[in-house]
Amino acid sequence: MPRESARLSPDPDTALAQVRAIALELPEAEERTSHGQPTFFVAGKQFAQFRHDHHGDGRTIVAVKTGDEEEGPNLIAIAPEIYSRVAYFGLGWVGIAVGQPDTDMDFVGDRIARSWELAAPRRLLEAGGR
């Protein structure tokens, strides 16, 4: 049974549209399907992936990069209602619950933008980034 924080979104299409709008607003971001999921890239590097009930896990999340392998487990320990481990991704990633009425999309947008910064090439960061 999924944790309370890992609820399915009652409206995954709207959640995806919100994530998509945030991700594609970032410089040189593009969307491609990867492993059946809407996935966002910058300069060929993945920085976010939207998942809804991935392999029946009962969650609607956006997976984002973290600054290091310790950040994700720490975030999950501090705020398990928001963060979760991402199946098939390493410790340098974390899932953020999206698609609930109380989802703070400004916060989610900041995490997506930070993930973009971690994946973006130096030339984009030196040009002013986001």
Beta strands, then each sheet from edge to edge (+ up, - down):
strand 1: 29-34
strand 2: 37-42
strand 3: 45-52
strand 4: 60-65
strand 5: 83-84
strand 6: 93-97
sheet 1: 1+ 2- 3+ 4- 6+ 5-
end
